[in-house]
């Protein structure tokens, strides 16, 4: 069991994925400084209900999912507007076993890290999803993240597609909580088919 700080956001990140964030709340600026000093990370979790930023010190904390992604900071930059820009990378999935908060309202949790998924090749029936991912990753905004993806592995392909395709967060969260990368690919295949029919 590990104790980690939590960063609730209205989005889902998978292990191996990268995300650029702008930090402005004091509790999260302190969290980032602590992570950088100690070479540690934090847990990114999806907000189910409530707000990301606290309107007041007494405001209710958001309700969150119990499964998230432990993430580390790979780059940071102080912006001219006073905010801190950080680039994070997902490392491993975890499940929250106990949740509490600090005096500054930073959410903390005792978490159990989940095992990495088995490495499985992308089946021939889903190879078109690999081609779709390659096209998406050619976008300039995606290239700036410096993503590394083994296009032969079902786990990596399904994770990157789940992050990049336009679909609701509750769907992405369900995909994150899946343990079988082939099942995740099949769900994404159905999603792509629905998106194509909706054109």
C-alpha positions in Angstrom: 0.0 0.0 0.0 1.3 3.5 -0.9 0.1 6.9 0.3 0.0 9.4 -2.6 -1.5 12.9 -3.3 -4.4 13.0 -5.7 -5.1 15.4 -8.5 -8.8 15.1 -9.6 -9.4 16.3 -13.2 -12.3 16.0 -15.7 -10.3 13.6 -17.8 -8.7 10.1 -18.0 -5.0 9.3 -18.5 -3.6 5.8 -19.1 -0.2 4.4 -18.2 2.2 5.5 -21.0 0.1 8.5 -21.9 1.2 12.1 -21.6 -0.7 15.3 -20.6 0.2 19.0 -20.4 -1.3 20.8 -17.4 -1.3 24.3 -16.0 -1.1 24.5 -12.2 -2.4 27.6 -10.4 -3.9 26.5 -7.0 -1.5 26.8 -4.1 -2.2 23.2 -2.9 -1.2 21.8 -6.3 1.8 24.1 -6.7 3.0 22.8 -3.3 2.3 19.2 -4.4 4.3 19.7 -7.6 7.2 21.2 -5.8 7.1 18.2 -3.3 7.0 15.7 -6.2 9.9 17.4 -8.0 12.0 17.5 -4.8 11.4 13.9 -3.9 11.3 12.5 -7.5 7.8 11.2 -6.7 4.4 11.4 -8.4 0.7 11.8 -7.8 -2.5 10.0 -8.7 -4.6 11.4 -11.5 -8.3 10.6 -10.9 -11.5 11.4 -12.8 -14.0 13.7 -11.2 -17.5 12.2 -11.1 -19.2 15.1 -9.6 -18.1 18.5 -8.3 -15.5 21.1 -9.3 -11.8 20.8 -9.9 -10.9 24.1 -8.2 -12.3 25.0 -4.8 -14.5 28.1 -4.8 -13.7 28.6 -1.1 -11.7 26.9 1.6 -14.9 25.3 2.9 -16.2 24.1 -0.5 -16.9 20.4 -0.8 -14.2 18.3 -2.5 -15.3 16.6 -5.7 -16.4 12.9 -5.7 -13.9 10.8 -7.7 -13.4 7.4 -9.3 -11.7 4.8 -7.2 -9.3 3.7 -10.0 -6.7 6.2 -11.4 -3.3 6.5 -12.9 -0.1 7.2 -10.9 1.7 9.9 -12.9 5.2 11.5 -12.8 6.4 14.9 -14.0 8.7 14.7 -17.0 9.0 18.5 -17.7 7.9 21.8 -16.2 8.0 25.5 -17.1 7.1 28.7 -15.2 4.7 30.7 -17.5 4.6 34.5 -17.8 1.0 34.5 -16.3 2.4 33.1 -13.1 1.0 29.6 -13.7 3.3 26.5 -13.7 3.1 24.3 -16.8 3.9 20.6 -16.3 4.1 17.7 -18.6 3.1 14.4 -16.9 3.3 10.8 -17.9 1.1 8.0 -16.6 3.1 5.1 -15.0 0.7 2.6 -13.4 -3.0 2.1 -12.6 -4.0 2.0 -8.9 -7.1 1.5 -6.8 -7.9 3.7 -3.8 -8.3 1.8 -0.5 -8.6 4.8 1.8 -9.1 8.5 1.1 -8.5 11.6 3.3 -7.2 15.2 3.0 -4.5 17.6 4.3 -5.1 20.9 6.0 -4.7 22.7 2.7 -7.5 20.5 1.2 -5.1 18.5 -0.9 -6.7 15.0 -1.4 -4.6 12.0 -0.3 -5.1 8.3 -0.6 -3.7 5.0 0.4 -3.6 3.1 -2.9 -2.8 -0.3 -4.2 -0.8 -0.3 -7.4 -2.2 -2.7 -10.0 0.0 -5.1 -12.1 0.9 -4.1 -15.6 -1.2 -5.7 -18.3 0.0 -8.7 -20.2 1.8 -7.9 -23.5 -0.5 -9.0 -26.3 -0.1 -8.4 -30.1 -2.8 -6.4 -31.9 -4.9 -9.0 -33.7 -5.3 -8.8 -37.5 -9.0 -8.0 -37.1 -8.0 -4.8 -35.3 -5.0 -3.7 -37.3 -7.1 -0.8 -38.8 -7.1 0.7 -35.3 -3.3 0.8 -35.4 -3.5 2.7 -38.7 -6.0 5.1 -37.2 -3.7 5.7 -34.2 -0.7 6.4 -36.5 -2.8 9.0 -38.3 -3.9 10.7 -35.0 -0.4 10.8 -33.7 0.8 12.8 -36.8 -1.2 15.8 -35.4 1.2 18.6 -34.3 -0.4 18.9 -30.9 0.1 15.2 -30.2 3.6 15.2 -31.5 4.5 17.9 -29.0 3.8 15.5 -26.2 6.6 13.2 -27.3 4.5 10.0 -27.0 6.2 6.7 -27.4 4.0 3.9 -28.6 4.7 0.3 -29.7 2.2 -0.1 -32.5 2.4 -3.9 -32.2 1.1 -4.1 -28.6 -2.6 -4.1 -28.0 -2.2 -2.5 -24.5 -0.4 0.5 -25.9 -2.5 1.0 -29.0 -5.8 0.7 -27.0 -4.6 3.1 -24.3 -3.5 5.8 -26.8 -6.6 5.5 -28.8 -8.8 5.7 -25.7 -7.1 9.0 -24.8 -7.2 10.5 -28.2 -10.6 9.5 -29.6 -13.6 11.8 -28.9 -15.7 9.8 -26.4 -17.2 10.5 -23.0 -15.1 10.3 -19.9 -17.2 7.6 -18.3 -16.5 5.4 -21.3 -12.7 6.2 -21.1 -12.8 5.3 -17.4 -14.5 2.0 -18.1 -11.7 1.3 -20.6 -9.1 2.2 -18.0 -10.5 -0.2 -15.5 -10.4 -3.1 -18.0 -7.6 -5.5 -17.4 -7.7 -7.2 -20.9 -6.2 -5.1 -23.7 -7.9 -7.2 -26.4 -11.3 -6.5 -24.8 -10.5 -2.8 -24.7 -9.5 -2.9 -28.4 -12.9 -4.6 -29.2 -14.7 -1.8 -27.4 -12.8 0.8 -29.3 -13.5 -1.0 -32.6 -17.3 -0.6 -31.8 -16.8 3.0 -30.9 -15.0 3.8 -34.2 -17.7 2.1 -36.1 -20.3 4.2 -34.4 -18.4 7.4 -35.0 -18.0 6.5 -38.7 -21.8 5.8 -39.1 -22.5 9.1 -37.4 -20.7 11.2 -40.0 
